[in-house]
Amino acid sequence: MADSTTTTNGDSLQGSSRRRLLAEYKASGAEIARATTRPYKSRLPFQWNVVNPLPAGAVTVAAAVLAKGFSQDYFSFGQQSQQIVWTPNFNKPVTQADTNQTQGHATNGIEDFVIEGMSHSFSAARVEYAAASFSGTIVDPDLVAFFLGQREGADPGLLAMSPQFASPFNLENPPHRVLRANVSIAFIWDNKNQIPIGTLDQLPEGAAQSYLYANGEPSVNNRYKIPEGYEWRAKSRVDGDFVVRATVQDTVVVPINLVAPMGLAAGIVSPLRYYSDITLRVHGVGFTLVGNNA
């Protein structure tokens, strides 16, 4: 009987897509210029709506809700995309912190990439207040942008965010923990061929990270392994259009304590939204041909 790494005829699954691609290059007479194991990365936010602040007139608590059905496509944008939706009122200019793709849906250049693993990382939590909550008191443009949910940051002293989203005394990130168990992921090629992979919690950390925030051991070698591999082909070829669709399957609710922004005397304020910024990576090996300008 074949084990989980062999086919019914006894062939090994390990690296089967890589071997198939190498055989194709060899049969075409092309020489491979280089092979690279640089992963592709993509960062997008999950939005929590803050609801039901209590008590009326002197709010101290509320709830953050991640709604069922919220869906977005990782690897669907590149550095040429200019902007991505970061809040409902702000589009973020795309940087190398968001993606290392040149164009969305496609590998760089004419690279053929064999996906042999996946990982995910929590990037940061963000909070968004209504501008009227701090108008005239918080004036530095970057700090204003932070309170409008337009900048990532850290808030260990709870001067902006609820302790459930930011306090190091939690010894974990509770919203991220419950989020990742309720978000499904699927590979989609050419906007038609779909392969369900599972849920976000089965993807290990794959990056340097604190144990308090990591899903498993925070190591660049810790990833969900796909020994057989999936082929993400060069653009304009079959299987050259690729995204990872992440969809919230069940609504998630996190009761939260509210804080006074920057400790202002105006008092405790309920924010509009929280965001959990999540990075996905696909790991494997990419092959490119010799270029005249190499």
ROTILO-11655 format. One record per residue (C-alpha): residue number from 1; residue in one letter; x, y, z. Coordinates in pm, 1 decimal, decimal comma. Example, Ala and Ser with C-alpha at 12.3 -4.5 7.8 and 13.67 -1.06 7.14 Angstrom:
2
1_a_1230,0_-450,0_780,0
2_s_1367,0_-106,0_714,0
This chain:
294
1_m_0,0_0,0_0,0
2_a_127,6_344,0_-88,9
3_d_186,2_591,4_194,9
4_s_82,3_957,8_192,8
5_t_387,2_1059,5_-11,1
6_t_353,0_802,2_-289,9
7_t_107,3_741,0_-571,0
8_t_-66,2_410,4_-636,2
9_n_207,8_310,8_-881,4
10_g_478,1_374,0_-623,6
11_d_605,3_709,9_-755,8
12_s_698,6_967,0_-495,3
13_l_475,6_1273,6_-461,8
14_q_766,5_1472,4_-322,5
15_g_858,6_1732,9_-581,9
16_s_639,4_1581,5_-854,1
17_s_533,2_1921,3_-992,4
18_r_893,6_2039,0_-980,5
19_r_1008,0_1732,2_-1174,3
20_r_731,9_1775,0_-1430,2
21_l_824,7_2137,8_-1489,3
22_l_1194,0_2058,1_-1521,8
23_a_1113,4_1785,2_-1775,3
24_e_906,0_2034,6_-1974,9
25_y_1192,6_2285,6_-1986,2
26_k_1434,3_2012,3_-2091,6
27_a_1204,3_1881,6_-2364,7
28_s_1166,6_2232,1_-2510,0
29_g_1543,8_2269,5_-2538,7
30_a_1543,1_2573,2_-2312,7
31_e_1813,4_2626,9_-2055,1
32_i_1713,4_2746,6_-1709,9
33_a_1903,2_3058,9_-1612,1
34_r_1829,7_3043,1_-1245,1
35_a_1613,0_2886,7_-978,7
36_t_1500,4_3088,8_-679,6
37_t_1326,5_2998,2_-355,5
38_r_1212,9_3353,0_-280,2
39_p_849,2_3330,7_-166,2
40_y_570,3_3551,5_-294,2
41_k_396,9_3759,0_-26,4
42_s_70,8_3951,9_-7,2
43_r_-75,4_4156,6_280,9
44_l_-442,8_4250,1_325,9
45_p_-666,3_4359,0_616,4
46_f_-962,5_4191,5_782,5
47_q_-1218,5_4444,1_906,4
48_w_-1389,8_4428,8_1247,5
49_n_-1690,5_4659,9_1291,2
50_v_-1733,0_4803,3_1642,6
51_v_-2095,3_4774,1_1754,8
52_n_-2322,9_4826,9_2054,4
53_p_-2119,1_5060,5_2278,3
54_l_-2246,7_5057,8_2639,5
55_p_-2366,7_5212,9_2862,2
56_a_-2541,8_5488,6_2669,4
57_g_-2394,9_5831,5_2742,3
58_a_-2087,2_5696,9_2920,8
59_v_-1957,5_5414,2_2705,6
60_t_-1694,6_5178,6_2844,5
61_v_-1748,5_4854,2_2648,7
62_a_-1853,4_4742,6_2300,8
63_a_-1799,9_4449,6_2065,1
64_a_-1588,6_4398,2_1754,2
65_v_-1756,9_4189,2_1484,6
66_l_-1588,3_4014,5_1191,0
67_a_-1877,5_3949,8_953,4
68_k_-1945,9_3619,8_780,2
69_g_-1895,1_3638,4_404,7
70_f_-1617,6_3898,6_407,3
71_s_-1383,8_3785,6_128,4
72_q_-1071,9_3908,7_-45,8
73_d_-812,4_3777,2_-287,8
74_y_-447,7_3762,7_-187,9
75_f_-189,6_3796,1_-468,5
76_s_-451,6_3986,9_-672,1
77_f_-253,8_4312,7_-672,0
78_g_105,5_4413,1_-743,3
79_q_328,2_4715,7_-703,6
80_q_187,1_4850,8_-1031,7
81_s_-163,1_4845,1_-880,6
82_q_-90,2_5179,1_-711,3
83_q_-342,3_5138,9_-426,2
84_i_-532,4_4886,2_-215,9
85_v_-835,4_4940,7_7,6
86_w_-701,5_4991,8_361,3
87_t_-1014,9_5141,6_523,0
88_p_-1353,5_5227,6_370,8
89_n_-1231,3_5588,3_341,6
90_f_-863,9_5539,8_252,9
91_n_-675,2_5358,0_-22,3
92_k_-317,6_5273,4_75,3
93_p_-36,4_5320,4_-178,0
94_v_108,9_4974,0_-247,4
95_t_463,7_4921,8_-118,0
96_q_705,2_4630,9_-89,1
97_a_569,0_4576,9_261,0
98_d_240,1_4475,8_97,2
99_t_363,8_4259,2_-190,4
100_n_670,8_4161,7_-390,4
101_q_466,0_4102,3_-706,6
102_t_502,2_4344,7_-994,4
103_q_152,7_4274,8_-1126,8
104_g_-146,2_4121,8_-953,5
105_h_-245,1_3760,9_-1030,3
106_a_93,6_3693,2_-1196,2
107_t_447,0_3583,6_-1116,1
108_n_726,6_3830,4_-1184,3
109_g_865,4_3839,6_-1536,6
110_i_800,8_3506,1_-1705,5
111_e_872,0_3296,1_-1397,9
112_d_716,8_2953,7_-1349,8
113_f_667,9_2898,9_-976,6
114_v_604,0_2566,6_-803,6
115_i_409,1_2623,8_-479,4
116_e_542,3_2373,8_-226,8
117_g_430,1_2540,1_95,7
118_m_230,5_2822,7_255,3
119_s_257,2_3036,0_566,8
120_h_77,5_3329,9_722,5
121_s_172,1_3607,4_964,8
122_f_-11,0_3863,5_1171,9
123_s_126,6_4201,4_1061,8
124_a_-45,3_4448,7_1295,7
125_a_-374,2_4564,4_1442,6
126_r_-514,0_4904,8_1343,8
127_v_-792,3_5113,2_1492,8
128_e_-1013,9_5368,8_1318,4
129_y_-1190,5_5649,3_1505,8
130_a_-1420,9_5915,2_1366,6
131_a_-1216,2_6231,4_1308,9
132_a_-1453,1_6425,1_1536,8
133_s_-1338,3_6208,5_1829,4
134_f_-1005,1_6389,7_1853,7
135_s_-1039,3_6694,1_1625,8
136_g_-827,9_6987,2_1748,6
137_t_-635,3_6783,0_2005,2
138_i_-437,2_6532,6_1797,6
139_v_-275,5_6734,7_1519,6
140_d_45,2_6563,1_1401,1
141_p_-41,4_6430,3_1052,6
142_d_104,3_6082,7_1104,8
143_l_-61,8_6048,9_1444,7
144_v_-392,8_6167,6_1298,3
145_a_-354,3_5906,9_1021,2
146_f_-284,6_5640,1_1285,9
147_f_-611,2_5721,4_1466,4
148_l_-796,0_5714,2_1133,9
149_g_-675,5_5356,8_1071,8
150_q_-439,8_5459,3_793,4
151_r_-112,1_5357,7_961,9
152_e_9,6_5041,1_1128,0
153_g_167,3_5075,9_1468,9
154_a_214,3_4928,9_1815,3
155_d_18,9_5032,1_2125,6
156_p_154,4_4845,9_2430,3
157_g_33,6_5121,7_2664,4
158_l_-327,4_5108,8_2536,6
159_l_-338,9_5477,1_2441,0
160_a_-533,3_5402,4_2124,4
161_m_-658,2_5043,3_2114,4
162_s_-866,0_4816,3_2331,4
163_p_-662,0_4572,7_2543,4
164_q_-815,0_4277,4_2360,0
165_f_-641,0_4394,0_2040,1
166_a_-315,7_4538,6_2172,9
167_s_-224,4_4452,1_2530,8
168_p_91,4_4240,4_2574,0
169_f_-57,2_4113,9_2901,7
170_n_-292,2_3890,6_2700,4
171_l_12,8_3675,0_2614,7
172_e_-147,9_3622,5_2273,0
173_n_-352,5_3805,2_2010,1
174_p_-708,2_3681,7_2081,5
175_p_-878,5_3834,7_1772,6
176_h_-615,6_3679,4_1544,3
177_r_-650,4_3341,6_1714,3
178_v_-1026,4_3323,8_1660,3
179_l_-1006,1_3483,9_1314,1
180_r_-769,0_3227,1_1171,2
181_a_-994,0_2936,4_1273,2
182_n_-1288,9_3084,8_1084,1
183_v_-1128,7_3201,0_758,7
184_s_-1116,3_2953,7_471,6
185_i_-854,4_2969,2_197,0
186_a_-871,8_2838,7_-157,7
187_f_-637,7_2843,2_-456,6
188_i_-801,7_2983,6_-771,2
189_w_-642,3_2962,8_-1116,5
190_d_-758,9_3151,1_-1423,7
191_n_-1070,8_3265,3_-1235,1
192_k_-1228,9_2919,8_-1269,0
193_n_-1025,2_2631,5_-1126,8
194_q_-1058,5_2625,0_-747,4
195_i_-890,3_2402,4_-489,3
196_p_-1000,9_2440,1_-124,8
197_i_-696,9_2426,3_104,0
198_g_-852,9_2454,7_448,2
199_t_-856,4_2728,6_709,8
200_l_-601,2_2990,5_802,8
201_d_-509,5_2823,3_1131,7
202_q_-339,0_2533,3_950,9
203_l_-84,3_2773,9_798,5
204_p_213,5_2816,7_1035,5
205_e_399,6_3139,8_1104,0
206_g_668,1_3129,4_832,8
207_a_838,0_3449,1_954,8
208_a_1023,4_3600,7_1247,8
209_q_763,5_3678,1_1514,1
210_s_695,1_3678,6_1884,7
211_y_560,1_3353,1_2026,1
212_l_275,3_3563,8_2167,2
213_y_146,7_3640,9_1817,7
214_a_261,7_3342,6_1613,3
215_n_49,6_3054,6_1491,0
216_g_289,2_2781,4_1596,2
217_e_667,3_2814,9_1609,9
218_p_778,7_3154,7_1469,9
219_s_1038,6_3032,1_1222,8
220_v_1103,5_3110,3_856,6
221_n_1117,3_2732,9_805,8
222_n_775,6_2670,4_963,0
223_r_520,5_2638,9_686,3
224_y_233,6_2424,0_563,0
225_k_403,6_2177,8_330,7
226_i_264,0_2077,2_-9,1
227_p_507,2_1801,8_-117,7
228_e_346,7_1739,2_-457,1
229_g_342,1_2110,9_-541,8
230_y_105,3_2330,9_-742,0
231_e_215,3_2505,5_-1061,1
232_w_174,3_2883,5_-1089,1
233_r_278,0_2934,2_-1448,3
234_a_415,6_3240,0_-1623,6
235_k_157,6_3502,1_-1719,8
236_s_-53,3_3446,4_-2034,8
237_r_-21,4_3068,2_-1994,0
238_v_-278,2_2824,3_-1856,9
239_d_-261,9_2845,9_-1474,8
240_g_-81,4_3179,7_-1506,8
241_d_-357,9_3372,5_-1325,0
242_f_-352,7_3286,4_-952,9
243_v_-505,9_3418,0_-631,6
244_v_-567,5_3282,9_-281,6
245_r_-924,7_3361,6_-177,9
246_a_-972,6_3413,6_196,6
247_t_-1334,2_3409,2_316,0
248_v_-1482,0_3449,5_663,9
249_q_-1702,8_3142,9_705,9
250_d_-1860,2_3222,3_1043,5
251_t_-1918,8_3558,4_1209,9
252_v_-1675,4_3622,0_1495,3
253_v_-1749,3_3846,9_1795,6
254_v_-1495,7_3986,0_2046,3
255_p_-1628,4_4195,2_2339,9
256_i_-1386,6_4483,2_2402,1
257_n_-1305,9_4752,5_2657,7
258_l_-1292,7_5107,2_2523,6
259_v_-1017,9_5361,9_2590,5
260_a_-966,2_5738,9_2580,6
261_p_-750,3_5822,9_2274,2
262_m_-407,6_5936,9_2399,2
263_g_-560,5_5965,8_2747,3
264_l_-752,8_6275,9_2646,9
265_a_-971,7_6441,4_2908,0
266_a_-1260,9_6423,1_2661,3
267_g_-1295,2_6066,7_2783,2
268_i_-1357,4_5720,1_2650,0
269_v_-1459,2_5692,8_2284,3
270_s_-1592,4_5405,8_2077,2
271_p_-1394,2_5354,2_1753,8
272_l_-1558,6_5274,9_1424,3
273_r_-1352,0_4973,4_1326,6
274_y_-1052,1_4755,8_1400,7
275_y_-834,8_4584,1_1140,1
276_s_-621,4_4271,2_1155,2
277_d_-356,2_4292,9_883,7
278_i_-258,7_3944,0_766,8
279_t_27,1_3844,9_535,1
280_l_16,8_3525,3_328,0
281_r_319,5_3370,0_159,4
282_v_352,8_3092,4_-95,5
283_h_686,0_2911,2_-74,6
284_g_853,7_2693,9_-333,3
285_v_1090,3_2727,9_-626,4
286_g_1068,9_2954,4_-930,8
287_f_1234,6_2899,3_-1269,3
288_t_1325,6_3167,5_-1522,3
289_l_1508,2_3164,3_-1856,9
290_v_1828,7_3342,8_-1951,9
291_g_1764,7_3705,2_-2047,2
292_n_1972,8_3910,1_-2290,0
293_n_2018,6_4178,0_-2021,6
294_a_2099,9_3940,8_-1733,4
